[in-house]
Amino acid sequence: MADSRLQAAKRLVIEHYQAVDAAGPNEAAAAFARHTAPDILWRGMHPFHEQTGADAVSEAFLAPLKHAMGPLQRRPDIFFAGENRTEGTGLWVVQMGHLMGLWDGEFLGLPPSRRIAFLRYVDFHRIENGRIAETACFTDLISLMYQGGLHPLPPQTGAAVLTPGPRTHDGLLYDEQDPAEGRKTIELIIGMIDELVELDVRSPVEHLERWWVPDMCWFGPGGIGASAFFKGYHRGHTDPFEAGLEFISHNGHVTRLAEGRFGGFFGWPSMTMRATGGFMGMPASDRPADMRIVDLYRRDGDRLAENWIFIDLLHFFAMQGLDILERMREVPRT
């Protein structure tokens, strides 16, 4: 039997987005507060980090974004809800897509492009007592920099693309879903991740063949890029990822959930690594650094078919003493 609480939670998040999206910069805090708890914990990527309450979220993120690029058009590709399957509790709603606007004003000290811009995002919302009690908001600022003509990192190992939604065009789960399908999805994701942890985050061909369809697609964050199929996935992601990084620990996930054939998780942080061999063309470092990561998946039958990834690379490098955002504030656009 479908869980009516999931539908109520999804309606709440939709109403929340409608209020926030319609508000101007000066009304953003009040709009954000309408459907959230007064002490909401909001996690954002570097340089936003953790904020408490609507005023702080608006000041750190919403108002600057709206001043720079508003009015924004929300273009979601994935939307689903589910119960947390980690040691934590709660019902969560997830949305992934792009916020589109005209980048006509300075944002985070970065000069405007005066062109259309797509800010890739994914939100995880925990629902409690009819309000949003907690949110994790991952945004791909490195991808945005590339769109503005900036080059924050050396050339990517994968392709720099405007990240597409699901190949099947069915990722917006507004209607009720068969709970059995969601269980299949989350069990497949957990099985695959548990095996990766045992392999110290390595991805041999045997692992890929066991868990993924041959024409799988991997849509990574700006700075790494997108890859496809087993050969491209190794070439564009796992080989360079593993070559320069020393794995220290897997720190678990705040939440894991699924509905229908879509699911995923986020960690805060997911892993701790050392870039002892250098990473993404940046200098080697012996400092432990955290990776805050989101993975979303589409299941096809009994294997995974597509994977969308967000990594807080700005935070990872900042922990090594490399402030990429600050460097980009004064670099001429090409």
Secondary structure, 3 states (H helix, E strand, C coil): CCCHHHHHHHHHHHHHHHHHHHCCHHHHHHHHHCCEEEEEEEEECCCCEEEECHHHHHHHHHHHHHHHHCCCEEEEEEEEEEECCCCCCCEEEEEEEEEEEECCCCECCECCCCCEEEEEEEEEEEEECCEEEEEEEEECHHHHHHHCCCCCCCCCCCECCCCCCCCCCCCECCCCCCHHHHHHHHHHHHHHHHHHHHCCCCCCHHHHHHHEEEEEEEECCCCCCEEEHHHHHHHHHHHHHHHHCEEEEECCCCEEEEECCEEEEEEEEEEEEECCCCECCECCCCCCEEEEEEEEEEEECCEEEEEEEEECHHHHHHCCCCCHHHHHCCCCCC
